[in-house]
Amino acid sequence: KVIVTSATIEPHRFAAHFGGAPVVEVSGRTHPVQIRYRPLEAPVTFDDDDDPDDPDHEIARTQTRDEIEAIVDAIGELEAEPPGDILVFLSGEREIRDTAEALSEMRHTEVLPLYARLPTAEQQRVFAPVFAPHAGRRVVLATNVAETSLTVPGIRYVVDPGNARISRYSRRLKAQRLPIEPISQASAAQRAGRCGRIAPGVCIRLYSEEDFAARPPYTDPEILRTNLAA
């Protein structure tokens, strides 16, 4: 008997390969999750002082925020929501440290980083059960290890910048690399599924709905991104 399990693979492709094997889907989400799109690039609104005779008046202008600024804005937006902890996905340790520093001045907020090199005692703070409502929110800053491998308790809100470090072999460099790339639709759905387990949740995506629709449905299997001769 062969059992293939995954949160992000294309199930029907595998089922067809094994001669129409049955597919069993187990939903981990029990509550609805609202998806909000807050892209880094947003149109600049014109005010009453704009001159309609100006030749540049009709030119669409956009304002681009950096990722950390957008994360701070998203967490500020979630302050108006009911109590619950926030999970923010980031691409690596440096991004987590920079974001933690930007959030350090927020009141009633406990910032908890989560990455592989973090000391075990610090990692355990993230997974400590929350037995009673606390005064503020916990904001967990994690890599995509929290996408499928780990379940962080108490999460009700997710902030998804839409990228991750993906291991990929470079034929030119003849080495395995970890470039930051846009995640697939399946990974985005998995990230959104981290909330909605204990109560209705909200996932804020820091990219547009059009960007999401243009992304590949599934992440390339790791066997296709690795040098098997190494």
C-alpha positions in Angstrom: 0.0 0.0 0.0 1.3 3.5 -1.0 -0.1 6.6 0.7 0.9 9.9 -0.7 0.2 12.9 1.6 0.7 16.6 1.0 -0.9 19.9 1.6 0.1 21.5 -1.7 0.5 18.8 -4.4 -1.7 18.4 -7.4 -3.7 15.4 -6.2 -5.5 14.3 -9.4 -2.2 14.2 -11.3 -0.8 11.7 -8.8 -4.1 9.8 -8.7 -4.1 9.4 -12.5 -0.4 8.2 -12.5 -1.4 5.4 -10.1 -4.3 4.2 -12.2 -7.1 6.3 -10.8 -6.2 5.9 -7.1 -8.8 7.4 -4.7 -8.2 10.9 -3.3 -9.1 11.7 0.3 -9.3 15.3 1.3 -9.2 16.4 4.9 -10.1 20.0 5.6 -8.2 21.6 8.4 -10.3 24.8 8.4 -13.6 24.8 10.2 -14.4 28.6 10.0 -14.7 31.0 7.1 -11.6 33.1 6.2 -11.9 36.5 4.6 -9.3 37.3 2.0 -8.2 40.9 1.7 -5.8 42.1 -1.0 -3.5 45.0 0.0 -0.8 45.2 -2.8 2.5 47.0 -2.2 1.6 49.2 -5.2 -1.5 51.3 -4.8 -2.9 54.1 -7.0 -2.4 57.6 -5.6 -5.7 59.4 -5.1 -6.0 62.9 -6.6 -7.0 65.7 -4.4 -9.0 68.9 -5.3 -5.9 70.8 -6.0 -5.0 68.7 -9.0 -5.3 70.8 -12.2 -7.3 69.0 -14.9 -5.5 71.0 -17.5 -2.2 69.6 -16.4 -1.0 67.2 -19.2 0.1 64.7 -16.4 -3.4 64.8 -14.8 -4.6 61.7 -16.6 -1.5 59.7 -16.1 -2.2 57.0 -13.5 0.2 57.3 -10.6 1.1 54.6 -8.1 2.8 54.6 -4.7 4.9 51.7 -3.7 5.4 50.7 -0.1 8.3 48.4 1.0 7.3 45.0 2.5 7.9 45.9 6.1 5.8 49.1 5.9 3.0 47.0 4.3 3.2 44.5 7.1 3.0 47.2 9.8 0.0 48.7 7.9 -1.7 45.3 7.8 -1.2 44.6 11.5 -2.6 48.1 12.2 -5.6 47.2 10.1 -6.1 44.0 12.1 -6.1 46.0 15.4 -9.8 46.8 14.7 -10.7 43.1 14.5 -11.7 40.8 17.4 -9.0 39.3 19.7 -6.7 36.8 18.1 -3.0 36.2 17.2 -1.4 37.1 13.9 0.9 34.9 11.8 3.2 36.8 9.4 5.0 34.8 6.7 8.5 36.0 5.8 11.2 34.7 3.5 14.1 34.4 5.9 15.8 35.2 9.2 17.1 38.6 8.2 13.6 39.6 7.1 12.2 38.4 10.4 14.7 40.4 12.4 14.0 43.6 10.4 10.3 43.2 10.8 10.6 42.4 14.5 12.5 45.6 14.9 9.9 47.6 13.1 7.1 46.2 15.3 9.0 46.6 18.5 7.3 49.9 19.3 3.8 48.7 18.8 1.8 48.8 22.1 0.0 45.7 23.5 1.9 43.5 21.0 4.2 40.6 21.7 6.4 39.8 18.7 7.6 36.2 18.5 10.1 35.2 15.7 10.2 31.6 14.4 13.0 30.3 12.3 15.3 27.3 12.2 18.4 28.8 13.9 16.4 30.2 16.8 17.2 28.7 20.2 14.8 26.0 21.3 13.6 27.9 24.3 12.7 30.8 22.1 10.9 28.5 19.7 8.9 27.0 22.5 7.4 30.4 23.4 5.5 30.3 20.1 3.9 27.0 20.8 3.1 27.6 24.4 -0.7 27.2 24.8 -2.8 30.3 25.5 -5.2 29.3 28.2 -6.9 32.7 28.6 -7.3 35.9 26.5 -4.3 38.2 27.0 -4.2 42.0 27.0 -2.6 42.3 23.5 -1.9 40.2 20.4 0.9 37.9 19.7 2.5 38.5 16.3 4.4 35.4 15.1 7.0 36.1 12.4 7.8 32.8 10.6 9.3 31.4 7.5 7.2 29.1 5.3 8.0 26.3 7.8 4.7 27.4 9.4 2.9 26.9 6.1 2.6 23.1 6.4 5.1 21.6 8.9 4.0 23.4 12.1 0.7 24.6 13.5 1.0 27.7 15.7 -1.8 27.8 18.3 -4.2 30.7 18.7 -3.7 32.1 15.2 -6.8 34.0 13.9 -5.2 36.3 11.3 -2.5 35.9 8.6 -0.4 38.4 6.7 1.0 36.9 3.5 3.6 38.9 1.5 3.3 36.3 -1.2 6.9 35.1 -1.5 9.3 32.5 0.0 12.8 31.2 -0.4 12.5 28.2 -2.7 15.4 25.7 -3.1 16.4 25.5 -6.7 19.4 24.1 -8.6 21.2 26.5 -10.9 22.7 24.8 -13.9 24.8 27.9 -14.6 26.3 28.0 -11.1 26.2 24.3 -10.6 24.9 24.8 -7.1 21.7 24.7 -5.1 20.4 28.2 -4.4 17.6 29.7 -2.3 16.2 32.6 -4.3 13.1 34.5 -3.1 10.3 33.7 -5.5 6.5 34.3 -5.6 4.6 31.4 -4.0 2.0 29.4 -5.9 -1.8 29.6 -5.5 -1.7 26.3 -3.5 0.8 27.7 -1.1 -1.2 30.9 -0.7 -4.3 28.9 0.1 -2.3 26.9 2.6 -1.1 30.1 4.3 -4.7 31.4 4.5 -5.7 28.1 6.0 -3.5 28.7 9.0 -6.3 30.9 10.4 -10.0 29.9 10.5 -9.3 26.9 12.7 -10.5 28.4 16.0 -12.8 31.2 14.8 -13.6 33.2 11.6 -10.3 34.6 10.3 -8.8 37.2 8.0 -5.9 36.7 5.6 -4.3 39.9 4.2 -2.3 39.3 1.0 0.2 42.0 0.2 -0.3 41.5 -3.5 -3.2 42.0 -5.9 -6.0 39.6 -6.8 -4.8 39.8 -10.4 -1.3 38.8 -9.3 -2.7 35.8 -7.4 -4.7 34.7 -10.5 -1.6 34.8 -12.6 0.5 32.6 -10.3 1.0 28.9 -11.0 -1.6 26.7 -9.4 1.0 24.5 -7.7 4.6 24.7 -6.5 7.1 22.7 -8.6 7.9 19.4 -6.8 11.3 19.6 -5.1 12.6 16.6 -7.1 12.4 18.8 -10.2 14.3 21.6 -8.4 17.2 19.5 -7.1 20.4 18.1 -8.7 19.9 14.4 -8.3 23.4 13.7 -9.3 24.9 15.6 -6.4 
